[in-house]
Amino acid sequence: MAIGIRLEPELEKQLDRLAQSLGKTRSACVREAIAHYLHRFDGDEEAKRQSSLIAASGCTQQWSEPLPDWDDWTA
């Protein structure tokens, strides 16, 4: 399954440097990061705790955005 993400330019540079230093692709680094995150936070209680902290902070940033039509996109 392919997914698309958007990164800030500095975060993208950091990812590129890390991937190069590890001899891995960007995708491999992102897959490992997501797997690690899911392993660490895969539980309802942790998700609820984080949601409560975000709500309490008053953060109004949107964490999702509409995606363009990917029908013509190929990996």
C-alpha positions, 0 to 999 in steps of 0.5 A: 500500500502506498501513502503520501505524506508532506514534510517541512523542508527541514524535516525532509533534510533531516530524514535524507541525512539519516537515511543516507547515514544508515544506508537506507531509503527514506521509505525504509526509515519512515516504515521503521518509524511508523512501526516503532510508533505503533508498537509504542503507542498501540493501546487505547489508553495511550491514544486517549491520554495523548488526545486529552493532552492535545485537547487541553493544549488548545491546539487548533492545528489541523492534523489532516488535509484533503489529498489530491486525486491520486488516480494518475499517481504511480510509485 
